[in-house]
Amino acid sequence: MNEKLILIVDDEKDIRNIIRYNLEKQGMRCITASDGVNALKKLEKNPDLIILDIMMPAKDGYEVCKTIRDQGNTVPIIFLTAMDREFDEIKGLEYGGDDYLRKPFSPHILSARIKAIFRRIEKIKEKGKVVKYGELSINTDTYIAKVDGKELFLPRKEFELLAFFMNHPNTIFSRESLLSSIWEDDVYVVDRTIDVHINRIRTKLMGYKNWIETVKGVGYRFRPKNN
């Protein structure tokens, strides 16, 4: 794995230092920010991944994540938070987060999560192919999806889920199998995670939204029409 640049955003200096120390031991480079405003300024450094605290003064992690996604930036984001309600996890996913780790946390688990995200990115990219149905296409090398010739904005997880569907057309998948295929085994996510992502993807597919079908009591399938 090439040396990766990690942006650590947390208003507690001790936590920033602990994360930085452990990640640098793993061969990663780190830059830090103590609040959301400075975090957005650090984007010019083009980090490969962001570890983002949620409860911060002035601009919280949700706002920072939304701003990043609104800019079309698909950099992986791991939320780090003391909150433990399912609602908060779902909210983070809705804003475009890739993962969610609760405080107190194990630095070793955090490192494993980061490496898992990078492995998945490389796995997607190494395929380097275009999959197309009608005027809906994805390029797994560039992480670009298009509908009717127009590029879609899909955060990384949404792209990976759509790519998975398009590579397995007409196959019914349960929520559990989708979770195990798109997320690493040690990542804590709930079944509703899939529903959140699929609803977001459908909204962006416009006239092709019904190609992702809900199979009641089972799960979902991608069934392109007229192909």
VODOLUM-450872 format. One record per atom (N, C-alpha, C): x, y, z; residue in three letters. Coordinates in nm, 2 decimals, padded with zeros to 4 digits. Each point is the difference from the previous one (the first is absolute). Example, Ala and Ser with C-alpha at 12.3 -4.5 7.8 and 13.67 -1.06 7.14 Angstrom:
2
R       u       v       w    r
R   01.32  -00.57   00.78  ala
R  -00.09   00.12   00.00  ala
R   00.09   00.12   00.00  ala
R  -00.04   00.11  -00.07  ser
R   00.09   00.11   00.00  ser
R  -00.08   00.11   00.08  ser
REM end
This chain:
227
R       u       v       w    r
R   00.08  -00.12   00.00  met
R  -00.08   00.12   00.00  met
R   00.09   00.12   00.00  met
R  -00.03   00.10  -00.09  asn
R   00.08   00.12  -00.01  asn
R  -00.03   00.08   00.13  asn
R   00.10   00.09   00.03  glu
R  -00.02   00.08   00.12  glu
R  -00.12   00.09  -00.02  glu
R  -00.09   00.00   00.10  lys
R  -00.13   00.07  -00.01  lys
R   00.00   00.12   00.09  lys
R  -00.06   00.11  -00.04  leu
R  -00.01   00.12   00.08  leu
R  -00.14   00.00   00.07  leu
R   00.00   00.00   00.13  ile
R  -00.12   00.00   00.08  ile
R  -00.02   00.13   00.07  ile
R  -00.12   00.06  -00.01  leu
R  -00.04   00.12   00.07  leu
R  -00.08  -00.04   00.12  leu
R   00.05   00.04   00.12  ile
R  -00.06  -00.03   00.13  ile
R  -00.07   00.13   00.05  ile
R  -00.13  -00.01   00.02  val
R  -00.07   00.12   00.04  val
R  -00.07  -00.03   00.14  val
R   00.05   00.07   00.10  asp
R  -00.06  -00.02   00.13  asp
R   00.03   00.12   00.09  asp
R  -00.09   00.05   00.08  asp
R   00.03   00.11   00.09  asp
R   00.08  -00.03   00.12  asp
R   00.03  -00.13   00.02  glu
R   00.08  -00.04   00.12  glu
R   00.14  -00.04  -00.05  glu
R   00.09   00.08   00.05  lys
R   00.14  -00.02  -00.04  lys
R   00.05  -00.14   00.03  lys
R  -00.03  -00.05   00.12  asp
R   00.05  -00.13   00.04  asp
R  -00.05  -00.11  -00.10  asp
R  -00.12   00.01  -00.05  ile
R  -00.05  -00.10  -00.09  ile
R   00.07   00.02  -00.14  ile
R   00.02   00.12  -00.04  arg
R   00.08   00.02  -00.13  arg
R   00.13  -00.06   00.01  arg
R   00.07   00.02   00.12  asn
R   00.14  -00.05   00.01  asn
R   00.00  -00.15   00.01  asn
R  -00.10  -00.06   00.07  ile
R   00.00  -00.15   00.01  ile
R  -00.02  -00.06  -00.14  ile
R  -00.09   00.06  -00.08  ile
R  -00.03  -00.06  -00.13  ile
R   00.12   00.02  -00.09  ile
R   00.06   00.12   00.01  arg
R   00.11   00.03  -00.09  arg
R   00.12  -00.09   00.03  arg
R   00.03  -00.02   00.13  tyr
R   00.11  -00.09   00.04  tyr
R  -00.02  -00.14  -00.05  tyr
R  -00.12  -00.05   00.01  asn
R  -00.02  -00.14  -00.04  asn
R   00.00  -00.02  -00.15  asn
R  -00.06   00.10  -00.07  leu
R   00.00  -00.02  -00.15  leu
R   00.14   00.02  -00.06  leu
R   00.07   00.09   00.06  glu
R   00.14   00.02  -00.05  glu
R   00.09  -00.12   00.02  glu
R  -00.03  -00.07   00.11  lys
R   00.07  -00.13   00.02  lys
R  -00.04  -00.10  -00.10  lys
R  -00.12   00.01  -00.07  gln
R  -00.04  -00.08  -00.10  gln
R   00.05   00.04  -00.14  gln
R   00.08   00.11   00.00  gly
R   00.05   00.04  -00.13  gly
R  -00.08   00.10  -00.07  gly
R  -00.10   00.06   00.06  met
R  -00.08   00.10  -00.06  met
R   00.04   00.14   00.04  met
R  -00.02   00.10  -00.09  arg
R   00.03   00.14   00.04  arg
R  -00.13   00.06   00.05  arg
R   00.01   00.10   00.09  cys
R  -00.12   00.06   00.06  cys
R   00.02   00.15   00.01  cys
R  -00.12   00.06  -00.02  ile
R  -00.01   00.15   00.02  ile
R  -00.13   00.01   00.09  ile
R   00.00   00.11   00.08  thr
R  -00.11   00.01   00.10  thr
R  -00.07   00.13  -00.01  thr
R  -00.13   00.00   00.05  ala
R  -00.07   00.12   00.01  ala
R  -00.09  -00.01   00.13  ala
R  -00.01   00.12   00.07  ser
R  -00.07  -00.01   00.13  ser
R  -00.15   00.04  -00.01  ser
R  -00.04   00.04  -00.12  asp
R  -00.14   00.04  -00.02  asp
R  -00.04  -00.02  -00.14  asp
R  -00.13   00.01  -00.03  gly
R  -00.05  -00.02  -00.13  gly
R   00.05   00.10  -00.10  gly
R   00.01   00.13   00.04  val
R   00.04   00.10  -00.09  val
R   00.15  -00.02  -00.06  val
R   00.09  -00.04   00.10  asn
R   00.13  -00.03  -00.04  asn
R   00.01  -00.13  -00.08  asn
R  -00.09  -00.09   00.03  ala
R   00.00  -00.13  -00.08  ala
R  -00.03   00.03  -00.14  ala
R  -00.09   00.09  -00.03  leu
R  -00.04   00.03  -00.14  leu
R   00.12   00.07  -00.07  leu
R   00.08   00.07   00.07  lys
R   00.11   00.07  -00.06  lys
R   00.11  -00.11  -00.03  lys
R   00.01  -00.10   00.08  lys
R   00.10  -00.10  -00.02  lys
R  -00.03  -00.09  -00.12  lys
R  -00.12   00.01  -00.06  leu
R  -00.03  -00.08  -00.12  leu
R   00.09   00.03  -00.11  leu
R   00.06   00.12   00.00  glu
R   00.09   00.03  -00.11  glu
R   00.12  -00.09   00.00  glu
R   00.03  -00.07   00.11  lys
R   00.11  -00.09   00.00  lys
R  -00.04  -00.14  -00.06  lys
R  -00.12  -00.01  -00.04  asn
R  -00.05  -00.13  -00.07  asn
R   00.02  -00.12   00.08  asn
R  -00.05  -00.01   00.12  pro
R   00.01  -00.12   00.09  pro
R  -00.06  -00.12  -00.07  pro
R   00.05  -00.12   00.03  asp
R  -00.06  -00.12  -00.06  asp
R  -00.11  -00.05   00.09  asp
R  -00.01   00.05   00.12  leu
R  -00.11  -00.04   00.09  leu
R  -00.01   00.10   00.11  leu
R  -00.12   00.02   00.06  ile
R  -00.03   00.09   00.11  ile
R  -00.06  -00.07   00.11  ile
R   00.06   00.02   00.12  ile
R  -00.06  -00.05   00.13  ile
R  -00.06   00.12   00.06  ile
R  -00.14   00.00   00.02  leu
R  -00.07   00.12   00.03  leu
R  -00.08  -00.01   00.12  leu
R   00.03   00.08   00.10  asp
R  -00.08   00.00   00.12  asp
R  -00.13   00.07  -00.03  asp
R  -00.11  -00.03   00.07  ile
R  -00.13   00.06  -00.02  ile
R  -00.03   00.12   00.09  ile
R   00.02  -00.02   00.13  met
R  -00.03   00.11   00.09  met
R   00.11   00.10   00.01  met
R   00.00   00.10  -00.08  met
R   00.10   00.11   00.00  met
R  -00.07   00.13   00.01  met
R   00.07   00.10   00.05  pro
R  -00.06   00.14   00.00  pro
R  -00.01   00.06  -00.14  pro
R  -00.09   00.10  -00.01  ala
R  -00.01   00.07  -00.13  ala
R  -00.05  -00.08  -00.11  ala
R   00.07  -00.10  -00.05  lys
R  -00.05  -00.08  -00.11  lys
R   00.03  -00.14   00.03  lys
R  -00.11  -00.08   00.02  asp
R   00.01  -00.14   00.04  asp
R   00.04  -00.09  -00.11  asp
R   00.03  -00.12   00.03  gly
R   00.04  -00.10  -00.10  gly
R  -00.10  -00.02  -00.11  gly
R  -00.13   00.00   00.03  tyr
R  -00.10  -00.02  -00.10  tyr
R   00.01   00.11  -00.11  tyr
R   00.01   00.13   00.05  glu
R   00.01   00.11  -00.09  glu
R   00.12  -00.01  -00.08  glu
R   00.12  -00.04   00.06  val
R   00.12  -00.01  -00.08  val
R  -00.01  -00.11  -00.11  val
R  -00.06  -00.11   00.04  cys
R  -00.02  -00.11  -00.10  cys
R  -00.09   00.05  -00.11  cys
R  -00.11   00.06   00.03  lys
R  -00.09   00.05  -00.10  lys
R   00.06   00.10  -00.10  lys
R   00.08   00.09   00.06  thr
R   00.08   00.10  -00.09  thr
R   00.09  -00.07  -00.09  thr
R   00.07  -00.10   00.05  ile
R   00.10  -00.08  -00.08  ile
R  -00.07  -00.07  -00.12  ile
R  -00.12  -00.06   00.04  arg
R  -00.07  -00.08  -00.11  arg
R  -00.07   00.10  -00.10  arg
R  -00.04   00.11   00.05  asp
R  -00.06   00.10  -00.09  asp
R   00.10   00.05  -00.10  asp
R   00.13   00.00   00.04  gln
R   00.10   00.04  -00.09  gln
R   00.04  -00.11  -00.11  gln
R  -00.07  -00.11   00.02  gly
R   00.03  -00.11  -00.10  gly
R   00.12  -00.09   00.04  gly
R   00.05   00.02   00.12  asn
R   00.12  -00.07   00.05  asn
R  -00.04  -00.13   00.06  asn
R   00.05  -00.11  -00.05  thr
R  -00.04  -00.14   00.05  thr
R   00.11  -00.06   00.10  thr
R   00.08   00.09   00.05  val
R   00.10  -00.06   00.10  val
R  -00.07  -00.08   00.11  val
R   00.05  -00.11   00.03  pro
R  -00.06  -00.08   00.11  pro
R   00.00   00.07   00.13  pro
R  -00.11  -00.01   00.07  ile
R  -00.01   00.07   00.13  ile
R  -00.05  -00.10   00.11  ile
R   00.08  -00.01   00.11  ile
R  -00.04  -00.08   00.11  ile
R  -00.04   00.09   00.11  ile
R  -00.12  -00.01   00.05  phe
R  -00.05   00.08   00.11  phe
R   00.05  -00.06   00.13  phe
R   00.05   00.09   00.09  leu
R   00.04  -00.04   00.13  leu
R  -00.08   00.08   00.10  leu
R  -00.07  -00.07   00.09  thr
R  -00.09   00.07   00.08  thr
R  -00.03  -00.07   00.13  thr
R  -00.04   00.08   00.10  ala
R  -00.04  -00.06   00.13  ala
R  -00.15  -00.04   00.00  ala
R  -00.07   00.04  -00.10  met
R  -00.14  -00.03  -00.01  met
R  -00.02  -00.15  -00.04  met
R  -00.10  -00.06   00.06  asp
R  -00.02  -00.15  -00.03  asp
R  -00.14  -00.04  -00.05  asp
R  -00.08   00.10  -00.04  arg
R  -00.13  -00.03  -00.04  arg
R   00.00  -00.04  -00.15  arg
R  -00.09  -00.10  -00.03  glu
R  -00.01  -00.04  -00.14  glu
R  -00.03   00.12  -00.09  glu
R  -00.09   00.09   00.05  phe
R  -00.04   00.12  -00.07  phe
R   00.12   00.07  -00.05  phe
R   00.10   00.02   00.09  asp
R   00.12   00.08  -00.04  asp
R   00.08  -00.07  -00.10  asp
R   00.01  -00.14   00.00  glu
R   00.07  -00.07  -00.10  glu
R  -00.07   00.02  -00.14  glu
R  -00.13  -00.01   00.00  ile
R  -00.07   00.01  -00.13  ile
R   00.01   00.14  -00.05  ile
R   00.00   00.10   00.09  lys
R   00.02   00.14  -00.04  lys
R   00.13   00.02  -00.07  lys
R   00.11  -00.06   00.06  gly
R   00.13   00.01  -00.05  gly
R   00.01  -00.06  -00.14  gly
R  -00.07  -00.11  -00.02  leu
R   00.00  -00.07  -00.13  leu
R  -00.07   00.09  -00.10  leu
R  -00.11   00.06   00.04  glu
R  -00.08   00.08  -00.09  glu
R   00.08   00.12  -00.05  glu
R   00.09   00.05   00.08  tyr
R   00.08   00.11  -00.04  tyr
R   00.12  -00.04  -00.09  tyr
R   00.02  -00.13  -00.01  gly
R   00.10  -00.05  -00.09  gly
R   00.12  -00.06   00.07  gly
R  -00.01  -00.04   00.13  gly
R   00.11  -00.06   00.07  gly
R   00.02  -00.15  -00.05  gly
R   00.12  -00.04   00.01  asp
R   00.04  -00.14  -00.04  asp
R  -00.01  -00.10   00.11  asp
R   00.04   00.05   00.12  asp
R   00.00  -00.09   00.12  asp
R  -00.02   00.08   00.12  asp
R  -00.02  -00.07   00.11  tyr
R  -00.04   00.07   00.13  tyr
R   00.06  -00.08   00.11  tyr
R   00.09   00.07   00.08  leu
R   00.07  -00.06   00.11  leu
R  -00.03   00.08   00.13  leu
R  -00.04  -00.08   00.10  arg
R  -00.04   00.07   00.13  arg
R   00.11   00.01   00.10  arg
R   00.00   00.11   00.07  lys
R   00.10   00.02   00.11  lys
R  -00.06  -00.06   00.12  lys
R   00.09  -00.05   00.09  pro
R   00.14  -00.02  -00.02  pro
R   00.03  -00.11  -00.10  pro
R   00.11   00.01  -00.07  phe
R   00.02  -00.09  -00.11  phe
R   00.14  -00.06   00.01  phe
R   00.02  -00.11  -00.07  ser
R   00.14  -00.06   00.00  ser
R   00.07   00.05  -00.12  ser
R   00.12   00.06   00.01  pro
R   00.08   00.04  -00.11  pro
R   00.03  -00.11  -00.10  pro
R   00.01  -00.12   00.05  his
R   00.02  -00.11  -00.09  his
R  -00.12  -00.03  -00.09  his
R  -00.12   00.02   00.05  ile
R  -00.12  -00.02  -00.07  ile
R  -00.02   00.11  -00.11  ile
R   00.03   00.12   00.05  leu
R   00.00   00.12  -00.10  leu
R   00.09  -00.03  -00.11  leu
R   00.12  -00.04   00.03  ser
R   00.10  -00.03  -00.11  ser
R  -00.05  -00.11  -00.09  ser
R  -00.06  -00.10   00.05  ala
R  -00.06  -00.11  -00.08  ala
R  -00.11   00.05  -00.09  ala
R  -00.08   00.09   00.05  arg
R  -00.11   00.06  -00.08  arg
R   00.05   00.08  -00.12  arg
R   00.11   00.08   00.03  ile
R   00.06   00.08  -00.10  ile
R   00.06  -00.09  -00.11  ile
R   00.07  -00.10   00.04  lys
R   00.06  -00.09  -00.10  lys
R  -00.10  -00.08  -00.08  lys
R  -00.11  -00.03   00.07  ala
R  -00.11  -00.07  -00.07  ala
R  -00.06   00.09  -00.11  ala
R  -00.02   00.12   00.03  ile
R  -00.05   00.10  -00.10  ile
R   00.09   00.01  -00.12  ile
R   00.13   00.01   00.03  phe
R   00.10   00.01  -00.11  phe
R   00.01  -00.12  -00.09  phe
R  -00.01  -00.12   00.07  arg
R   00.00  -00.13  -00.08  arg
R  -00.12   00.00  -00.09  arg
R  -00.12   00.04   00.05  arg
R  -00.12  -00.01  -00.08  arg
R   00.01   00.10  -00.12  arg
R   00.06   00.12   00.02  ile
R   00.02   00.09  -00.11  ile
R   00.09  -00.05  -00.10  ile
R   00.11  -00.06   00.04  glu
R   00.09  -00.06  -00.10  glu
R  -00.07  -00.12  -00.08  glu
R  -00.08  -00.08   00.07  lys
R  -00.06  -00.11  -00.06  lys
R  -00.10   00.05  -00.11  lys
R  -00.07   00.10   00.03  ile
R  -00.09   00.06  -00.10  ile
R   00.08   00.06  -00.12  ile
R   00.10   00.07   00.03  lys
R   00.08   00.07  -00.10  lys
R   00.07  -00.10  -00.09  lys
R   00.05  -00.11   00.05  glu
R   00.08  -00.09  -00.08  glu
R  -00.09  -00.07  -00.11  glu
R  -00.13   00.00   00.02  lys
R  -00.08  -00.06  -00.11  lys
R   00.01   00.09  -00.12  lys
R   00.00   00.13   00.02  gly
R   00.02   00.09  -00.12  gly
R  -00.09  -00.03  -00.11  gly
R  -00.13  -00.01   00.02  lys
R  -00.09  -00.03  -00.12  lys
R  -00.12   00.08   00.01  lys
R  -00.07   00.01  -00.11  val
R  -00.12   00.07  -00.02  val
R  -00.12  -00.10   00.00  val
R  -00.10   00.02   00.08  val
R  -00.12  -00.08  -00.01  val
R  -00.11   00.09  -00.04  val
R  -00.08  -00.04  -00.10  lys
R  -00.10   00.09  -00.05  lys
R  -00.13  -00.08  -00.03  lys
R  -00.11   00.06   00.04  tyr
R  -00.14  -00.05  -00.04  tyr
R  -00.07   00.12  -00.04  tyr
R  -00.05   00.00  -00.13  gly
R  -00.06   00.12  -00.06  gly
R   00.09   00.12   00.02  gly
R  -00.06   00.11   00.05  glu
R   00.08   00.12   00.02  glu
R   00.05   00.02   00.14  glu
R   00.00  -00.12   00.08  leu
R   00.06   00.00   00.13  leu
R   00.13  -00.07  -00.01  leu
R   00.11   00.06   00.04  ser
R   00.13  -00.06   00.00  ser
R   00.09   00.04   00.12  ser
R   00.09  -00.09   00.03  ile
R   00.10   00.02   00.11  ile
R   00.14  -00.04  -00.05  ile
R   00.09   00.08   00.05  asn
R   00.14  -00.03  -00.03  asn
R   00.07  -00.03   00.13  asn
R   00.04  -00.13   00.02  thr
R   00.06  -00.04   00.13  thr
R   00.14   00.04   00.02  thr
R   00.06   00.06  -00.11  asp
R   00.14   00.05   00.01  asp
R   00.00   00.14   00.05  asp
R  -00.10   00.08  -00.06  thr
R   00.00   00.14   00.04  thr
R  -00.11   00.04   00.10  thr
R  -00.08  -00.10   00.04  tyr
R  -00.11   00.02   00.10  tyr
R  -00.10   00.10  -00.05  tyr
R  -00.02   00.00  -00.13  ile
R  -00.10   00.09  -00.06  ile
R  -00.12  -00.08  -00.05  ile
R  -00.12   00.05   00.04  ala
R  -00.12  -00.05  -00.05  ala
R  -00.07   00.10  -00.08  ala
R  -00.07  -00.04  -00.11  lys
R  -00.07   00.09  -00.09  lys
R  -00.14  -00.05  -00.03  lys
R  -00.09   00.10  -00.01  val
R  -00.14  -00.03  -00.05  val
R  -00.03   00.10  -00.11  val
R  -00.04  -00.06  -00.11  asp
R  -00.03   00.08  -00.12  asp
R   00.12   00.10  -00.04  asp
R   00.12  -00.05   00.02  gly
R   00.12   00.08  -00.03  gly
R   00.04   00.10   00.11  gly
R  -00.08   00.01   00.10  lys
R   00.03   00.10   00.11  lys
R   00.06  -00.07   00.12  lys
R   00.11   00.05   00.05  glu
R   00.07  -00.06   00.11  glu
R  -00.08   00.01   00.13  glu
R  -00.01  -00.11   00.08  leu
R  -00.07   00.01   00.12  leu
R   00.10   00.02   00.12  leu
R  -00.05   00.07   00.10  phe
R   00.08   00.01   00.12  phe
R  -00.04  -00.12   00.09  phe
R   00.09  -00.09   00.02  leu
R  -00.03  -00.12   00.09  leu
R   00.12  -00.01   00.10  leu
R  -00.03   00.03   00.13  pro
R   00.11  -00.03   00.09  pro
R   00.05  -00.15  -00.01  pro
R   00.11  -00.02   00.05  arg
R   00.07  -00.13  -00.03  arg
R  -00.09  -00.12   00.03  arg
R  -00.07   00.00   00.12  lys
R  -00.08  -00.12   00.03  lys
R  -00.11  -00.02  -00.09  lys
R  -00.07   00.11  -00.05  glu
R  -00.11  -00.01  -00.09  glu
R   00.05  -00.05  -00.13  glu
R   00.12   00.04  -00.05  phe
R   00.06  -00.05  -00.12  phe
R   00.03  -00.15   00.01  phe
R   00.06  -00.04   00.11  glu
R   00.03  -00.14   00.01  glu
R  -00.12  -00.09   00.01  glu
R  -00.11   00.05   00.06  leu
R  -00.12  -00.08   00.00  leu
R  -00.07   00.00  -00.14  leu
R   00.00   00.11  -00.07  leu
R  -00.05  -00.01  -00.14  leu
R   00.08  -00.09  -00.09  leu
R   00.14   00.01   00.02  ala
R   00.08  -00.08  -00.08  ala
R  -00.02  -00.15   00.03  ala
R  -00.02  -00.03   00.12  phe
R  -00.03  -00.14   00.04  phe
R  -00.13  -00.05  -00.07  phe
R  -00.10   00.08   00.01  phe
R  -00.13  -00.03  -00.07  phe
R   00.02  -00.02  -00.15  phe
R   00.07   00.09  -00.06  met
R   00.01   00.00  -00.15  met
R   00.09  -00.12  -00.04  met
R   00.09  -00.05   00.09  asn
R   00.08  -00.11  -00.04  asn
R  -00.07  -00.13   00.03  asn
R  -00.12   00.00   00.06  his
R  -00.08  -00.12   00.03  his
R  -00.15   00.03  -00.03  his
R  -00.03   00.03  -00.13  pro
R  -00.14   00.03  -00.03  pro
R  -00.09  -00.12   00.02  pro
R  -00.13   00.04   00.03  asn
R  -00.10  -00.10   00.02  asn
R   00.02  -00.10   00.11  asn
R   00.09   00.03   00.09  thr
R   00.02  -00.09   00.12  thr
R  -00.05   00.07   00.12  thr
R  -00.08  -00.08   00.08  ile
R  -00.05   00.06   00.12  ile
R   00.09  -00.02   00.12  ile
R   00.03   00.11   00.07  phe
R   00.09   00.00   00.11  phe
R  -00.07   00.05   00.13  phe
R   00.02  -00.08   00.11  ser
R  -00.06   00.05   00.12  ser
R   00.08   00.12   00.05  ser
R  -00.05   00.07   00.10  arg
R   00.07   00.11   00.06  arg
R   00.13  -00.05   00.06  arg
R   00.00  -00.12   00.07  glu
R   00.11  -00.05   00.06  glu
R   00.12  -00.03  -00.10  glu
R  -00.04  -00.06  -00.11  ser
R   00.10  -00.03  -00.10  ser
R   00.06   00.13  -00.06  ser
R  -00.08   00.10  -00.02  leu
R   00.05   00.13  -00.05  leu
R   00.10   00.06   00.10  leu
R  -00.04  -00.01   00.13  leu
R   00.09   00.06   00.10  leu
R   00.13  -00.07   00.00  leu
R   00.00  -00.13  -00.01  ser
R   00.13  -00.08   00.01  ser
R   00.08   00.02  -00.13  ser
R  -00.07   00.03  -00.11  ser
R   00.08   00.02  -00.12  ser
R   00.06   00.14  -00.01  ser
R  -00.07   00.10   00.05  ile
R   00.05   00.14  -00.01  ile
R   00.07   00.05   00.12  ile
R  -00.03  -00.05   00.12  trp
R   00.07   00.04   00.12  trp
R   00.08  -00.11   00.05  trp
R   00.11   00.03   00.07  glu
R   00.09  -00.10   00.06  glu
R  -00.08  -00.07   00.12  glu
R   00.04  -00.12   00.03  asp
R  -00.07  -00.07   00.10  asp
R   00.00   00.06   00.14  asp
R   00.11   00.08   00.03  asp
R   00.01   00.06   00.13  asp
R  -00.06   00.14   00.01  asp
R  -00.06   00.04  -00.10  val
R  -00.06   00.14   00.00  val
R  -00.15  -00.02   00.05  val
R  -00.03   00.08   00.10  tyr
R  -00.13   00.00   00.06  tyr
R  -00.10   00.08  -00.08  tyr
R  -00.09  -00.07  -00.07  val
R  -00.10   00.07  -00.08  val
R  -00.13  -00.08   00.03  val
R  -00.11   00.06  -00.03  val
R  -00.13  -00.06   00.02  val
R  -00.07  -00.02  -00.13  val
R  -00.11  -00.08  -00.01  asp
R  -00.07  -00.03  -00.12  asp
R  -00.05   00.13  -00.07  asp
R  -00.04   00.09   00.08  arg
R  -00.05   00.13  -00.06  arg
R   00.10   00.07  -00.08  arg
R   00.13  -00.02   00.03  thr
R   00.11   00.06  -00.08  thr
R  -00.02  -00.02  -00.15  thr
R  -00.04  -00.12  -00.03  ile
R  -00.02  -00.04  -00.15  ile
R  -00.12   00.09  -00.05  ile
R  -00.11   00.00   00.08  asp
R  -00.12   00.08  -00.05  asp
R   00.04   00.14  -00.02  asp
R   00.08   00.06   00.09  val
R   00.04   00.14  -00.02  val
R   00.07   00.03  -00.13  val
R   00.10  -00.09  -00.02  his
R   00.08   00.02  -00.12  his
R  -00.08  -00.03  -00.13  his
R  -00.08  -00.10   00.00  ile
R  -00.08  -00.03  -00.12  ile
R  -00.10   00.12  -00.03  ile
R  -00.06   00.05   00.10  asn
R  -00.09   00.12  -00.02  asn
R   00.07   00.11  -00.06  asn
R   00.13   00.03   00.05  arg
R   00.08   00.11  -00.06  arg
R   00.03  -00.03  -00.14  arg
R   00.04  -00.12  -00.03  ile
R   00.04  -00.04  -00.14  ile
R  -00.12   00.02  -00.09  ile
R  -00.12  -00.05   00.04  arg
R  -00.12   00.00  -00.08  arg
R  -00.03   00.15  -00.04  arg
R   00.01   00.09   00.10  thr
R  -00.03   00.14  -00.03  thr
R   00.09   00.05  -00.11  thr
R   00.12  -00.04   00.00  lys
R   00.10   00.05  -00.10  lys
R  -00.01  -00.06  -00.14  lys
R  -00.06  -00.12   00.00  leu
R  -00.01  -00.08  -00.13  leu
R  -00.12   00.06  -00.08  leu
R  -00.08   00.08   00.05  met
R  -00.11   00.07  -00.07  met
R  -00.09  -00.11  -00.07  met
R   00.00   00.00  -00.13  gly
R  -00.09  -00.09  -00.08  gly
R   00.04  -00.14   00.02  gly
R   00.11  -00.03   00.05  tyr
R   00.05  -00.14   00.02  tyr
R  -00.02  -00.05   00.14  tyr
R  -00.06   00.08   00.08  lys
R  -00.01  -00.03   00.15  lys
R  -00.07  -00.14   00.02  lys
R  -00.10  -00.03  -00.08  asn
R  -00.07  -00.13   00.02  asn
R   00.08  -00.12  -00.04  asn
R   00.12   00.02  -00.06  trp
R   00.08  -00.12  -00.03  trp
R   00.06  -00.07   00.12  trp
R   00.00   00.08   00.11  ile
R   00.03  -00.07   00.13  ile
R  -00.13  -00.03   00.07  ile
R  -00.03  -00.13   00.00  glu
R  -00.13  -00.04   00.05  glu
R   00.01  -00.05   00.14  glu
R  -00.11   00.03   00.08  thr
R  -00.01  -00.06   00.13  thr
R  -00.08  -00.13  -00.01  thr
R   00.06  -00.10   00.05  val
R  -00.07  -00.13   00.00  val
R  -00.05  -00.02   00.15  val
R  -00.13   00.01   00.02  lys
R  -00.05   00.00   00.13  lys
R   00.03  -00.12   00.08  lys
R   00.05   00.02   00.12  gly
R   00.03  -00.11   00.09  gly
R   00.13  -00.06  -00.03  gly
R   00.07   00.04  -00.10  val
R   00.13  -00.06  -00.04  val
R   00.11   00.10  -00.01  val
R  -00.01   00.10  -00.09  gly
R   00.11   00.10  -00.01  gly
R  -00.02   00.08  -00.13  gly
R   00.11   00.00  -00.08  tyr
R   00.00   00.09  -00.12  tyr
R   00.06  -00.08  -00.12  tyr
R  -00.03   00.05  -00.12  arg
R   00.07  -00.05  -00.12  arg
R   00.00   00.12  -00.10  arg
R   00.10  -00.01  -00.09  phe
R   00.02   00.09  -00.11  phe
R  -00.06  -00.07  -00.12  phe
R  -00.11   00.06  -00.06  arg
R  -00.06  -00.06  -00.11  arg
R  -00.01   00.10  -00.11  arg
R   00.10   00.02  -00.09  pro
R  -00.01   00.10  -00.11  pro
R  -00.11  -00.04  -00.10  pro
R  -00.07   00.09  -00.04  lys
R  -00.11  -00.02  -00.10  lys
R   00.05   00.01  -00.14  lys
R  -00.06  -00.08  -00.09  asn
R   00.03   00.00  -00.14  asn
R   00.14  -00.02  -00.03  asn
R   00.06  -00.10   00.07  asn
R   00.14  -00.04  -00.03  asn
R   00.01  -00.15  -00.02  asn
REM end
